[in-house]
């Protein structure tokens, strides 16, 4: 019988139960490590080039670390190439305070199609998903998986409601069902439903299919903004 491990650092006080890794999960972890190491070797020149462009843009930090919720409700710092201006938080606060349409969009999806915080270079990085590349290090650290729900912040927990437990049952991923099913072209409700489906049905074969489907989705910039 699998040993149960309790994790108590969960927003809202929910107590999550995590079983020790199954054989399928061990295989998934091995696949994560191998693919990440290979990707880092081949993508190192691209990542160095992106880092240089971001620094040349305004001299600010190259990588942005944002606190997100991971498996079992534990917090971790999700890494991204910085795609926003250095005064991003103030820009967002000003927009939401003065633009009711943007406020409604933010409240519904926690995203903005015309985000004043995003730089021109940052918009390109987001369109091509290059801003996500530093998350390969999150995967190597065991905080994320190649495939899983996109990591969320505290403000998004309420949108999951009772389905938050399904989100916490698996590691957040760099890609997932949402990313290959329209991404920002879908509703947040559909995103939550896809996260629940993945949490219930996930296996290494499913992960492999999603990883393969991610390539054309990124190349076609499907649902990205």
Backbone as ProteinMPNN parsed JSONL, in Angstrom:
{"seq_chain_A": "XXXXXXXXXXXXXXXXXXXXXXXXXXXXXXXXXXXXXXXXXXXXXXXXXXXXXXXXXXXXXXXXXXXXXXXXXXXXXXXXXXXXXXXXXXXXXXXXXXXXXXXXXXXXXXXXXXXXXXXXXXXXXXXXXXXXXXXXXXXXXXXXXXXXXXXXXXXXXXXXXXXXXXXXXXXXXXXXXXXXXXXXXXXXXXXXXXXXXXXXXXXXXXXXXXXXXXXXXXXXXXXXX", "coords_chain_A": {"N_chain_A": [[0.838, -1.194, 0.0], [0.469, 2.268, -0.76], [2.388, 4.809, 0.79], [1.1, 7.583, 2.605], [1.567, 11.012, 2.337], [1.273, 13.998, 4.034], [0.627, 17.35, 3.219], [0.593, 20.573, 4.376], [0.789, 23.267, 3.704], [-1.216, 24.919, 2.15], [-3.156, 27.163, 0.309], [-5.999, 28.561, 1.838], [-6.195, 26.609, 3.678], [-6.643, 23.929, 3.061], [-6.117, 20.456, 3.394], [-3.878, 18.485, 1.845], [-3.383, 15.251, 0.365], [-0.693, 13.305, -0.562], [0.48, 10.648, -2.489], [3.235, 8.341, -2.554], [5.478, 8.209, -5.363], [4.224, 6.542, -8.232], [4.951, 3.783, -10.493], [4.505, 4.724, -13.072], [4.68, 7.478, -12.644], [7.342, 7.694, -11.872], [8.586, 7.021, -14.268], [7.716, 9.17, -15.766], [9.036, 11.264, -14.433], [11.679, 10.596, -15.035], [11.611, 10.941, -17.809], [11.121, 13.683, -17.887], [13.551, 14.734, -16.86], [15.503, 13.815, -18.703], [14.613, 14.946, -21.17], [14.67, 17.671, -20.492], [17.421, 18.131, -19.973], [18.556, 17.58, -22.479], [17.219, 19.516, -23.985], [18.174, 21.883, -22.801], [20.858, 21.818, -23.535], [20.74, 22.093, -26.338], [19.27, 24.445, -26.579], [20.697, 26.384, -25.294], [22.275, 28.446, -26.663], [20.175, 30.017, -27.727], [18.828, 30.814, -25.388], [20.816, 32.324, -24.131], [21.055, 34.359, -26.001], [18.49, 35.547, -25.861], [18.55, 36.43, -23.211], [20.578, 38.363, -23.379], [19.372, 40.257, -25.069], [17.212, 41.115, -23.521], [18.53, 42.32, -21.377], [19.897, 44.333, -22.724], [17.807, 45.893, -23.476], [16.739, 47.452, -21.285], [18.457, 47.262, -19.166], [17.575, 45.967, -16.939], [16.584, 43.215, -14.692], [17.053, 39.914, -16.011], [15.726, 37.498, -15.715], [12.579, 36.64, -14.36], [11.155, 35.85, -11.312], [8.353, 34.412, -10.043], [6.016, 33.93, -7.432], [4.258, 30.953, -7.241], [1.668, 28.41, -7.045], [2.273, 25.079, -6.327], [2.446, 21.473, -6.623], [0.453, 19.795, -4.235], [-0.157, 22.148, -3.029], [2.034, 23.564, -2.257], [4.192, 26.373, -2.231], [6.235, 27.772, -4.844], [8.879, 29.286, -6.792], [8.27, 30.345, -9.889], [10.035, 30.45, -12.88], [10.715, 32.821, -15.441], [11.705, 34.346, -18.538], [12.045, 37.802, -18.376], [9.34, 39.663, -19.448], [8.086, 41.989, -19.09], [7.823, 45.547, -18.354], [9.945, 47.404, -16.07], [8.402, 48.786, -14.229], [6.034, 47.368, -13.965], [3.965, 46.532, -12.162], [2.871, 48.923, -11.218], [1.892, 50.003, -13.584], [-0.126, 48.17, -14.18], [-1.834, 48.493, -11.973], [-2.675, 51.164, -12.349], [-4.035, 50.944, -14.809], [-6.147, 49.117, -14.212], [-7.507, 50.589, -12.347], [-8.545, 52.672, -13.793], [-9.75, 51.783, -16.125], [-12.594, 50.255, -16.788], [-13.319, 48.178, -18.534], [-10.945, 46.751, -18.963], [-10.562, 45.996, -16.322], [-12.722, 44.234, -15.92], [-12.013, 42.221, -17.745], [-9.621, 41.333, -16.604], [-10.544, 40.396, -14.125], [-12.072, 38.264, -14.956], [-10.4, 36.47, -16.505], [-7.823, 36.756, -15.553], [-5.899, 37.761, -17.165], [-4.719, 39.955, -19.794], [-5.508, 41.096, -23.009], [-4.449, 43.33, -24.26], [-1.935, 44.231, -22.779], [-0.487, 46.64, -20.816], [1.86, 46.377, -19.49], [3.641, 44.776, -20.807], [6.595, 44.624, -22.707], [7.843, 45.501, -26.03], [9.712, 43.621, -26.932], [9.108, 41.713, -25.047], [6.507, 40.998, -25.823], [7.019, 39.616, -28.179], [8.507, 37.469, -27.141], [6.544, 36.201, -25.629], [4.656, 35.515, -27.596], [6.066, 33.6, -29.005], [6.59, 31.816, -27.043], [9.077, 31.758, -25.898], [9.656, 32.961, -23.518], [9.098, 31.121, -21.584], [11.174, 29.334, -21.331], [13.134, 29.327, -19.13], [11.805, 27.789, -17.254], [12.522, 25.207, -17.549], [14.502, 24.764, -15.722], [13.021, 24.816, -13.38], [11.706, 22.412, -13.708], [13.831, 20.579, -13.562], [14.497, 20.985, -10.907], [12.428, 19.732, -9.696], [10.083, 21.038, -9.14], [8.241, 21.554, -11.086], [6.642, 19.968, -13.92], [7.154, 18.726, -17.267], [4.701, 18.5, -18.478], [1.482, 19.508, -17.459], [-0.957, 21.262, -15.388], [-1.026, 24.829, -15.916], [0.971, 26.797, -13.744], [-0.58, 28.463, -11.008], [-1.532, 31.56, -9.295], [-2.235, 32.841, -5.965], [-4.573, 34.423, -6.193], [-6.033, 33.141, -8.121], [-7.062, 30.83, -7.083], [-9.699, 30.826, -6.134], [-11.137, 30.649, -8.484], [-10.987, 28.024, -9.153], [-12.352, 26.723, -7.124], [-13.962, 23.967, -5.631], [-12.552, 22.297, -7.212], [-9.931, 22.794, -6.905], [-8.425, 20.969, -5.499], [-7.908, 19.008, -7.395], [-6.174, 20.359, -9.088], [-3.987, 20.591, -7.335], [-3.172, 17.988, -7.165], [-1.316, 17.175, -9.011], [1.892, 18.004, -10.485], [2.482, 21.362, -11.586], [2.799, 22.346, -15.052], [4.996, 23.03, -17.904], [3.828, 22.859, -20.367], [0.557, 21.725, -21.472], [-2.815, 20.318, -21.476], [-4.413, 22.596, -21.801], [-2.728, 24.397, -23.156], [-2.409, 23.176, -25.655], [-4.92, 23.213, -26.613], [-5.99, 25.575, -27.45], [-5.399, 27.546, -25.61], [-5.197, 30.844, -24.654], [-7.424, 31.399, -26.159], [-9.492, 30.026, -25.136], [-11.962, 29.728, -22.473], [-11.622, 30.586, -18.95], [-12.975, 28.824, -17.37], [-13.082, 26.56, -19.0], [-10.388, 25.984, -19.01], [-9.963, 25.203, -16.322], [-11.543, 22.894, -16.302], [-10.089, 21.295, -18.109], [-7.718, 20.992, -16.682], [-8.631, 19.403, -14.582], [-9.427, 17.098, -15.953], [-6.938, 16.269, -16.896], [-5.589, 15.756, -14.454], [-7.014, 13.553, -13.52], [-6.671, 11.601, -15.492], [-4.024, 11.407, -16.315], [-1.007, 10.036, -17.664], [2.117, 8.568, -18.664], [2.084, 8.165, -21.429], [0.055, 9.889, -22.279], [1.253, 12.296, -21.579], [3.38, 12.288, -23.4], [2.011, 12.545, -25.844], [0.896, 15.098, -25.533], [3.217, 16.676, -25.334], [4.243, 16.292, -27.924], [2.184, 17.504, -29.372], [2.514, 20.088, -28.596], [4.549, 21.307, -30.031], [3.638, 21.992, -32.788], [1.597, 23.704, -31.9], [2.957, 25.805, -30.672], [4.502, 26.73, -32.82], [2.496, 27.648, -34.512], [1.579, 29.598, -32.95], [-0.725, 29.323, -31.378], [-3.411, 30.648, -29.791], [-1.858, 32.375, -28.233], [-0.841, 35.339, -26.531]], "CA_chain_A": [[0.0, 0.0, 0.0], [1.268, 3.493, -0.87], [2.466, 5.66, 1.973], [0.461, 8.876, 2.415], [2.326, 12.141, 2.86], [0.399, 15.149, 4.157], [1.23, 18.661, 3.004], [-0.353, 21.5, 4.975], [0.925, 24.642, 3.218], [-2.153, 25.047, 1.048], [-4.022, 28.325, 0.481], [-7.348, 28.227, 2.285], [-6.118, 25.633, 4.754], [-6.985, 22.588, 2.617], [-5.069, 19.491, 3.678], [-3.722, 17.632, 0.673], [-2.717, 13.968, 0.547], [0.14, 12.935, -1.708], [1.044, 9.32, -2.42], [4.564, 8.199, -3.131], [5.421, 8.086, -6.819], [3.928, 5.256, -8.854], [5.91, 3.437, -11.548], [4.26, 5.636, -14.187], [5.207, 8.791, -12.269], [8.807, 7.591, -11.913], [8.937, 7.078, -15.683], [7.488, 10.559, -16.184], [10.125, 12.078, -13.888], [12.877, 10.293, -15.816], [11.425, 11.597, -19.102], [11.301, 15.114, -17.644], [14.966, 15.055, -16.681], [16.225, 13.577, -19.955], [14.215, 15.949, -22.164], [15.152, 18.983, -20.052], [18.869, 18.22, -20.166], [18.801, 17.67, -23.92], [16.719, 20.818, -24.433], [19.065, 22.936, -22.325], [22.078, 21.776, -24.342], [20.457, 22.625, -27.678], [18.677, 25.775, -26.517], [21.573, 27.303, -24.564], [22.57, 29.674, -27.434], [18.945, 30.817, -27.82], [18.57, 31.399, -24.081], [21.817, 33.368, -23.914], [20.698, 35.474, -26.876], [17.316, 36.206, -25.285], [19.002, 37.124, -22.002], [21.334, 39.539, -23.801], [18.431, 41.246, -25.61], [16.437, 41.684, -22.416], [19.405, 43.212, -20.624], [20.187, 45.498, -23.564], [16.582, 46.676, -23.593], [16.619, 48.462, -20.223], [19.425, 47.012, -18.102], [16.914, 45.363, -15.782], [16.778, 41.772, -14.506], [16.769, 39.102, -17.191], [14.771, 36.451, -15.333], [11.574, 37.042, -13.381], [10.713, 34.732, -10.483], [7.05, 34.762, -9.488], [5.54, 32.875, -6.537], [3.098, 30.219, -7.739], [1.243, 27.271, -6.242], [2.658, 23.831, -6.954], [1.787, 20.237, -6.192], [0.188, 19.749, -2.808], [-0.377, 23.492, -2.516], [3.282, 24.19, -1.824], [4.628, 27.506, -3.051], [7.559, 27.751, -5.456], [9.092, 30.452, -7.635], [8.244, 29.985, -11.312], [10.997, 31.286, -13.605], [10.42, 33.226, -16.811], [12.425, 35.508, -19.041], [11.222, 38.976, -18.097], [8.676, 40.198, -20.632], [7.393, 43.208, -18.693], [8.612, 46.713, -17.972], [10.369, 47.377, -14.67], [7.331, 49.334, -13.39], [4.86, 46.632, -14.421], [2.881, 46.499, -11.185], [2.228, 50.237, -11.185], [1.142, 50.13, -14.829], [-1.33, 47.361, -14.056], [-2.717, 49.135, -10.999], [-3.248, 52.356, -12.977], [-4.985, 50.528, -15.833], [-7.332, 48.522, -13.604], [-8.23, 51.62, -11.608], [-9.121, 53.669, -14.695], [-10.367, 51.181, -17.303], [-13.518, 49.205, -16.325], [-13.304, 47.054, -19.463], [-9.747, 45.975, -18.617], [-10.821, 45.441, -14.993], [-13.607, 43.085, -16.097], [-11.232, 41.172, -18.411], [-8.668, 40.828, -15.619], [-11.287, 39.632, -13.119], [-12.582, 37.023, -15.547], [-9.371, 35.544, -16.994], [-6.534, 37.05, -14.939], [-5.005, 38.095, -18.267], [-5.152, 41.09, -20.608], [-5.064, 40.985, -24.401], [-3.589, 44.501, -24.491], [-1.328, 44.413, -21.47], [0.458, 47.758, -20.891], [3.103, 46.029, -18.796], [4.498, 43.964, -21.672], [7.45, 45.372, -23.633], [7.779, 45.006, -27.412], [10.46, 42.375, -26.942], [8.346, 40.762, -24.243], [5.377, 40.509, -26.612], [7.579, 38.6, -29.082], [8.862, 36.295, -26.339], [5.308, 35.517, -25.256], [4.063, 34.936, -28.793], [6.86, 32.431, -29.393], [6.749, 31.014, -25.821], [10.478, 31.744, -25.464], [9.736, 33.422, -22.127], [8.894, 29.982, -20.691], [12.331, 28.431, -21.328], [13.774, 29.126, -17.82], [11.071, 26.818, -16.444], [13.236, 23.929, -17.626], [15.216, 24.629, -14.447], [11.998, 24.435, -12.401], [11.456, 20.986, -13.886], [14.986, 19.866, -13.023], [14.437, 21.095, -9.45], [11.316, 18.933, -9.208], [8.956, 21.91, -8.801], [7.305, 21.498, -12.194], [6.78, 18.873, -14.869], [7.025, 19.221, -18.633], [3.269, 18.546, -18.77], [0.635, 19.669, -16.282], [-1.676, 22.54, -15.395], [-0.163, 25.992, -15.76], [1.001, 27.193, -12.323], [-1.456, 29.591, -10.71], [-1.239, 32.396, -8.13], [-3.278, 32.771, -4.945], [-5.81, 35.072, -6.632], [-6.757, 32.261, -9.034], [-7.585, 29.66, -6.37], [-11.164, 30.928, -6.064], [-11.708, 30.267, -9.771], [-11.023, 26.565, -9.185], [-13.336, 26.249, -6.165], [-13.722, 22.613, -5.103], [-11.643, 21.59, -8.111], [-8.552, 23.151, -6.572], [-7.747, 19.742, -5.072], [-7.418, 18.334, -8.604], [-4.99, 21.108, -9.506], [-2.89, 20.295, -6.41], [-2.832, 16.568, -7.201], [-0.208, 16.958, -9.949], [2.802, 19.141, -10.618], [2.19, 22.26, -12.706], [3.651, 22.026, -16.193], [5.357, 24.045, -18.896], [2.75, 22.743, -21.34], [-0.531, 20.907, -20.96], [-4.008, 20.257, -22.311], [-4.874, 23.953, -22.1], [-1.849, 25.022, -24.146], [-2.582, 22.582, -26.986], [-6.357, 23.236, -26.922], [-6.44, 26.934, -27.718], [-4.762, 28.44, -24.652], [-5.946, 32.047, -24.312], [-8.664, 31.478, -26.925], [-10.51, 29.309, -24.373], [-12.374, 30.408, -21.244], [-10.946, 30.09, -17.753], [-13.744, 27.662, -16.932], [-12.609, 25.426, -19.798], [-9.038, 25.685, -18.525], [-10.115, 24.447, -15.08], [-12.045, 21.567, -16.666], [-8.988, 20.542, -18.709], [-6.794, 20.646, -15.603], [-9.236, 18.297, -13.843], [-9.331, 15.919, -16.813], [-5.54, 15.824, -16.889], [-5.257, 15.209, -13.133], [-7.659, 12.246, -13.357], [-6.333, 10.629, -16.527], [-2.657, 11.54, -16.768], [-0.047, 8.938, -17.69], [3.29, 8.961, -19.444], [1.714, 8.204, -22.847], [-0.684, 11.137, -22.468], [2.252, 13.372, -21.543], [4.116, 12.264, -24.656], [1.135, 13.08, -26.892], [0.775, 16.547, -25.32], [4.504, 17.283, -25.697], [4.311, 16.289, -29.385], [1.206, 18.474, -29.878], [2.947, 21.435, -28.216], [5.425, 21.861, -31.064], [2.862, 22.761, -33.778], [0.834, 24.762, -31.24], [3.874, 26.933, -30.487], [4.868, 27.256, -34.141], [1.336, 28.371, -35.047], [1.241, 30.601, -31.948], [-2.137, 29.087, -31.141], [-3.969, 31.192, -28.564], [-0.873, 33.105, -27.436], [-0.788, 36.805, -26.6]], "C_chain_A": [[0.874, 1.245, 0.0], [1.243, 4.281, 0.417], [1.856, 7.016, 1.656], [1.302, 9.951, 3.078], [1.403, 13.345, 2.885], [1.185, 16.439, 3.977], [0.222, 19.708, 3.448], [-0.267, 22.927, 4.458], [0.082, 24.824, 1.965], [-3.028, 26.258, 1.279], [-5.434, 27.898, 0.865], [-7.369, 27.137, 3.326], [-6.482, 24.214, 4.35], [-5.824, 21.641, 2.871], [-4.993, 18.492, 2.53], [-3.006, 16.344, 1.042], [-1.953, 13.615, -0.721], [0.687, 11.523, -1.507], [2.463, 9.32, -2.952], [4.423, 7.903, -4.621], [5.126, 6.662, -7.265], [4.985, 4.983, -9.92], [5.754, 4.388, -12.74], [4.83, 7.016, -13.887], [6.728, 8.8, -12.272], [9.298, 7.682, -13.361], [8.774, 8.498, -16.216], [8.612, 11.46, -15.7], [11.41, 11.845, -14.676], [12.804, 10.982, -17.185], [11.632, 13.103, -18.968], [12.775, 15.499, -17.614], [15.727, 14.924, -17.993], [15.904, 14.658, -20.983], [14.735, 17.33, -21.784], [16.645, 19.152, -20.296], [19.225, 18.356, -21.64], [18.387, 19.046, -24.441], [17.662, 21.945, -24.023], [20.362, 22.984, -23.138], [21.837, 22.453, -25.693], [19.958, 24.065, -27.655], [19.548, 26.801, -25.796], [21.913, 28.564, -25.371], [21.352, 30.593, -27.544], [18.689, 31.539, -26.506], [19.555, 32.514, -23.759], [21.51, 34.596, -24.767], [19.507, 36.255, -26.35], [17.71, 37.021, -24.058], [19.739, 38.418, -22.362], [20.405, 40.634, -24.316], [17.618, 41.898, -24.508], [17.273, 42.675, -21.629], [19.698, 44.48, -21.416], [18.986, 46.434, -23.66], [16.496, 47.778, -22.545], [17.567, 48.255, -19.048], [18.844, 46.367, -16.87], [17.192, 43.876, -15.683], [16.36, 40.996, -15.749], [15.668, 38.078, -16.903], [13.851, 36.975, -14.24], [11.111, 35.805, -12.628], [9.433, 35.132, -9.758], [6.527, 33.613, -8.633], [4.246, 32.258, -7.072], [2.798, 29.04, -6.804], [1.564, 25.991, -7.0], [1.898, 22.644, -6.404], [1.618, 20.234, -4.673], [-0.051, 21.113, -2.189], [0.877, 24.192, -2.041], [3.687, 25.307, -2.787], [6.014, 27.242, -3.648], [7.67, 28.987, -6.341], [9.265, 30.012, -9.084], [9.12, 30.971, -12.084], [10.524, 31.578, -15.021], [11.43, 34.282, -17.234], [11.504, 36.712, -18.864], [10.66, 39.553, -19.394], [7.977, 41.516, -20.336], [8.365, 44.338, -18.356], [8.939, 46.656, -16.486], [9.309, 47.929, -13.723], [5.994, 48.663, -13.708], [3.698, 46.693, -13.442], [2.134, 47.831, -11.12], [1.389, 50.457, -12.443], [-0.174, 49.363, -14.749], [-2.331, 48.021, -13.11], [-3.415, 50.354, -11.599], [-4.316, 51.98, -13.999], [-6.275, 50.004, -15.2], [-8.169, 49.542, -12.846], [-8.988, 52.555, -12.536], [-9.844, 53.1, -15.916], [-11.277, 50.029, -16.87], [-13.549, 47.979, -17.239], [-12.11, 46.139, -19.161], [-9.922, 45.302, -17.255], [-11.677, 44.181, -15.091], [-12.86, 41.913, -16.748], [-10.26, 40.522, -17.44], [-9.373, 39.952, -14.591], [-11.756, 38.289, -13.666], [-11.48, 36.02, -15.862], [-8.003, 35.71, -16.35], [-5.456, 37.276, -16.002], [-5.574, 39.285, -19.014], [-4.635, 40.918, -22.03], [-4.144, 42.152, -24.761], [-2.989, 44.918, -23.16], [-0.274, 45.522, -21.529], [1.794, 47.458, -20.22], [4.12, 45.366, -19.721], [5.29, 44.834, -22.648], [7.309, 44.797, -25.046], [8.535, 43.686, -27.543], [9.69, 41.304, -26.178], [7.167, 40.175, -24.996], [5.837, 39.418, -27.58], [7.904, 37.32, -28.32], [7.623, 35.5, -25.95], [4.664, 34.826, -26.449], [4.755, 33.639, -29.19], [7.086, 31.461, -28.23], [8.199, 30.907, -25.362], [10.622, 32.194, -24.011], [9.615, 32.273, -21.134], [10.153, 29.117, -20.515], [13.018, 28.268, -19.967], [13.051, 28.125, -16.923], [11.64, 25.409, -16.581], [14.014, 23.686, -16.339], [14.243, 24.298, -13.316], [11.7, 22.942, -12.475], [12.597, 20.17, -13.298], [15.015, 19.902, -11.499], [13.287, 20.295, -8.853], [10.093, 19.742, -8.833], [7.854, 21.874, -9.852], [7.552, 20.231, -13.004], [6.722, 19.472, -16.269], [5.549, 19.405, -18.979], [2.485, 18.637, -17.466], [-0.161, 20.956, -16.379], [-0.692, 23.699, -15.316], [-0.198, 26.443, -14.31], [0.203, 28.466, -12.073], [-0.97, 30.36, -9.491], [-2.415, 32.31, -7.164], [-4.622, 33.324, -5.425], [-6.643, 34.18, -7.543], [-7.39, 31.06, -8.35], [-9.108, 29.664, -6.356], [-11.823, 30.488, -7.363], [-11.805, 28.745, -9.903], [-12.071, 26.002, -8.223], [-12.976, 24.873, -5.634], [-12.778, 21.81, -5.999], [-10.179, 21.94, -7.867], [-7.764, 21.927, -6.138], [-7.19, 18.974, -6.264], [-6.171, 19.023, -9.125], [-3.787, 20.702, -8.652], [-2.413, 18.846, -6.487], [-1.65, 16.259, -8.106], [0.707, 18.186, -9.957], [2.328, 20.051, -11.742], [3.193, 22.008, -13.828], [3.984, 23.222, -17.069], [4.31, 24.054, -20.008], [1.686, 21.829, -20.765], [-1.709, 20.903, -21.91], [-4.476, 21.641, -22.733], [-4.051, 24.576, -23.221], [-2.067, 24.463, -25.547], [-4.051, 22.58, -27.412], [-6.883, 24.648, -27.108], [-5.896, 27.967, -26.772], [-5.635, 29.646, -24.344], [-7.209, 32.246, -25.142], [-9.805, 30.742, -26.226], [-10.871, 30.11, -23.122], [-11.613, 29.839, -20.056], [-11.655, 28.843, -17.232], [-13.312, 26.41, -17.684], [-11.21, 25.012, -19.361], [-9.099, 24.834, -17.261], [-10.574, 23.023, -15.381], [-10.935, 20.7, -17.251], [-7.961, 20.132, -17.663], [-7.316, 19.447, -14.816], [-9.16, 16.998, -14.647], [-7.907, 15.368, -16.788], [-5.184, 15.153, -15.567], [-5.83, 13.812, -12.947], [-7.079, 11.195, -14.299], [-4.86, 10.564, -16.89], [-1.876, 10.238, -16.689], [1.073, 9.338, -18.632], [2.984, 9.032, -20.939], [0.974, 9.5, -23.166], [0.275, 12.325, -22.476], [3.012, 13.445, -22.86], [3.312, 12.852, -25.803], [1.029, 14.602, -26.766], [2.072, 17.256, -25.692], [4.63, 17.366, -27.216], [3.373, 17.341, -29.978], [1.618, 19.906, -29.565], [3.765, 22.095, -29.316], [4.634, 22.617, -32.134], [2.05, 23.892, -33.15], [1.692, 26.007, -31.036], [4.221, 27.567, -31.826], [3.736, 28.071, -34.76], [0.881, 29.477, -34.113], [-0.232, 30.552, -31.574], [-2.568, 29.631, -29.779], [-3.006, 31.967, -27.708], [-1.027, 34.612, -27.63], [-0.14, 37.343, -25.359]], "O_chain_A": [[1.901, 1.284, 0.677], [0.202, 4.408, 1.061], [2.063, 7.549, 0.566], [1.701, 9.819, 4.235], [0.806, 13.684, 1.864], [2.278, 16.593, 4.521], [-0.9, 19.729, 2.943], [-1.156, 23.731, 4.738], [0.609, 24.876, 0.853], [-3.605, 26.383, 2.36], [-5.991, 26.973, 0.274], [-8.436, 26.766, 3.816], [-6.621, 23.358, 5.224], [-4.673, 21.98, 2.595], [-5.939, 17.746, 2.281], [-2.136, 16.331, 1.913], [-2.511, 13.628, -1.819], [1.289, 11.232, -0.474], [2.846, 10.206, -3.716], [3.391, 7.412, -5.079], [5.697, 5.702, -6.748], [5.815, 5.844, -10.217], [6.743, 4.805, -13.342], [5.399, 7.658, -14.771], [7.341, 9.804, -12.636], [10.3, 8.339, -13.644], [9.584, 8.972, -17.012], [9.094, 12.315, -16.443], [12.149, 12.79, -14.954], [13.794, 11.533, -17.665], [12.247, 13.727, -19.832], [13.193, 16.462, -18.257], [16.503, 15.807, -18.358], [16.809, 15.222, -21.598], [15.189, 18.082, -22.647], [17.085, 20.198, -20.773], [20.091, 19.151, -22.007], [19.101, 19.664, -25.23], [17.921, 22.857, -24.808], [20.898, 24.062, -23.396], [22.634, 23.283, -26.133], [20.192, 24.821, -28.598], [19.171, 27.969, -25.701], [21.848, 29.662, -24.819], [21.487, 31.814, -27.462], [18.37, 32.728, -26.497], [19.177, 33.533, -23.181], [21.679, 35.73, -24.32], [19.506, 37.486, -26.384], [17.265, 38.156, -23.883], [19.54, 39.448, -21.718], [20.623, 41.812, -24.033], [17.362, 43.101, -24.552], [16.792, 43.744, -21.254], [19.744, 45.573, -20.852], [19.143, 47.631, -23.898], [16.207, 48.926, -22.884], [17.498, 48.977, -18.054], [19.532, 46.226, -15.859], [17.945, 43.327, -16.487], [15.425, 41.383, -16.449], [14.797, 37.828, -17.738], [14.286, 37.662, -13.316], [10.718, 34.815, -13.245], [9.426, 36.07, -8.961], [6.583, 32.455, -9.047], [3.266, 32.96, -7.32], [3.574, 28.727, -5.902], [1.184, 25.83, -8.16], [0.838, 22.793, -5.797], [2.522, 20.619, -3.931], [-0.139, 21.235, -0.967], [0.807, 25.288, -1.485], [3.535, 25.185, -4.002], [6.851, 26.577, -3.037], [6.672, 29.657, -6.609], [10.265, 29.396, -9.453], [8.962, 32.184, -11.953], [10.001, 30.703, -15.711], [11.951, 35.023, -16.401], [10.314, 36.639, -19.172], [11.405, 39.886, -20.315], [7.348, 42.1, -21.219], [9.551, 44.117, -18.109], [8.282, 45.941, -15.729], [9.304, 47.589, -12.54], [4.951, 49.317, -13.717], [2.555, 46.887, -13.857], [0.911, 47.858, -10.984], [0.301, 51.03, -12.375], [-1.212, 49.849, -15.198], [-3.523, 48.099, -13.406], [-4.61, 50.555, -11.382], [-5.372, 52.609, -14.06], [-7.369, 50.398, -15.603], [-9.383, 49.388, -12.714], [-9.971, 53.171, -12.122], [-10.479, 53.845, -16.662], [-10.786, 48.931, -16.61], [-13.78, 46.864, -16.772], [-12.247, 44.916, -19.112], [-9.481, 44.17, -17.058], [-11.397, 43.181, -14.429], [-13.045, 40.76, -16.359], [-10.091, 39.303, -17.447], [-8.867, 38.892, -14.223], [-11.827, 37.3, -12.936], [-11.606, 34.843, -15.527], [-7.111, 34.892, -16.577], [-4.273, 37.022, -15.777], [-6.759, 39.597, -18.893], [-3.456, 40.626, -22.233], [-3.168, 41.973, -25.49], [-3.474, 45.839, -22.502], [0.733, 45.369, -22.22], [2.752, 48.216, -20.375], [5.321, 45.392, -19.45], [4.718, 45.681, -23.335], [6.723, 43.73, -25.23], [8.059, 42.75, -28.185], [9.625, 40.148, -26.595], [6.853, 38.996, -24.839], [5.143, 38.421, -27.78], [7.614, 36.219, -28.79], [7.648, 34.27, -25.942], [4.184, 33.698, -26.34], [4.112, 32.697, -29.654], [7.701, 30.41, -28.406], [8.522, 30.061, -24.529], [11.599, 31.848, -23.348], [9.985, 32.421, -19.97], [10.186, 28.256, -19.635], [13.456, 27.16, -19.656], [13.62, 27.66, -15.935], [11.281, 24.516, -15.813], [14.17, 22.543, -15.91], [14.603, 23.574, -12.388], [11.471, 22.289, -11.458], [12.36, 19.177, -12.61], [15.497, 18.964, -10.864], [13.179, 20.188, -7.632], [9.149, 19.195, -8.262], [6.687, 22.128, -9.555], [8.538, 19.522, -12.799], [6.285, 20.611, -16.436], [5.184, 20.346, -19.685], [2.782, 17.938, -16.497], [-0.042, 21.675, -17.371], [0.37, 23.563, -14.708], [-1.266, 26.476, -13.699], [0.299, 29.428, -12.834], [-0.113, 29.887, -8.745], [-3.466, 31.769, -7.505], [-5.677, 32.773, -5.11], [-7.835, 34.43, -7.726], [-8.175, 30.342, -8.97], [-9.735, 28.622, -6.545], [-12.955, 30.003, -7.346], [-12.615, 28.238, -10.679], [-12.62, 24.928, -8.468], [-11.838, 24.63, -5.234], [-12.267, 20.767, -5.592], [-9.292, 21.432, -8.553], [-6.56, 21.85, -6.382], [-6.127, 18.36, -6.167], [-5.222, 18.366, -9.554], [-2.694, 20.491, -9.178], [-1.365, 18.51, -5.936], [-1.043, 15.195, -7.987], [0.33, 19.263, -9.493], [1.82, 19.565, -12.753], [4.296, 21.518, -13.588], [3.35, 24.274, -16.991], [3.949, 25.11, -20.526], [1.874, 21.229, -19.707], [-1.618, 21.423, -23.023], [-4.885, 21.845, -23.876], [-4.599, 25.205, -24.126], [-1.926, 25.192, -26.529], [-4.395, 22.014, -28.449], [-8.078, 24.898, -26.945], [-5.92, 29.158, -27.084], [-6.732, 29.476, -23.811], [-7.988, 33.159, -24.869], [-10.953, 30.819, -26.664], [-10.17, 31.054, -22.758], [-11.033, 28.756, -20.134], [-11.018, 27.924, -16.719], [-13.188, 25.335, -17.098], [-10.885, 23.825, -19.344], [-8.369, 23.85, -17.141], [-10.068, 22.063, -14.799], [-10.84, 19.514, -16.937], [-7.394, 19.043, -17.745], [-6.541, 18.574, -14.426], [-8.867, 15.935, -14.1], [-7.697, 14.161, -16.674], [-4.549, 14.098, -15.558], [-5.213, 12.972, -12.292], [-7.004, 10.02, -13.94], [-4.478, 9.729, -17.71], [-2.058, 9.442, -15.768], [0.972, 10.35, -19.324], [3.554, 9.862, -21.647], [1.23, 10.133, -24.19], [0.129, 13.246, -23.28], [3.261, 14.534, -23.379], [3.855, 13.573, -26.641], [1.067, 15.314, -27.769], [2.037, 18.325, -26.302], [5.071, 18.386, -27.747], [3.714, 17.995, -30.964], [1.128, 20.841, -30.197], [3.684, 23.308, -29.51], [4.926, 23.788, -32.376], [1.834, 24.925, -33.785], [1.216, 27.13, -31.206], [4.235, 28.791, -31.955], [3.98, 29.063, -35.447], [-0.064, 30.208, -34.41], [-0.901, 31.58, -31.466], [-2.138, 29.13, -28.74], [-3.302, 32.208, -26.538], [-1.303, 35.093, -28.729], [0.005, 38.557, -25.214]]}, "name": "protein", "num_of_chains": 1, "seq": "XXXXXXXXXXXXXXXXXXXXXXXXXXXXXXXXXXXXXXXXXXXXXXXXXXXXXXXXXXXXXXXXXXXXXXXXXXXXXXXXXXXXXXXXXXXXXXXXXXXXXXXXXXXXXXXXXXXXXXXXXXXXXXXXXXXXXXXXXXXXXXXXXXXXXXXXXXXXXXXXXXXXXXXXXXXXXXXXXXXXXXXXXXXXXXXXXXXXXXXXXXXXXXXXXXXXXXXXXXXXXXXXX"}
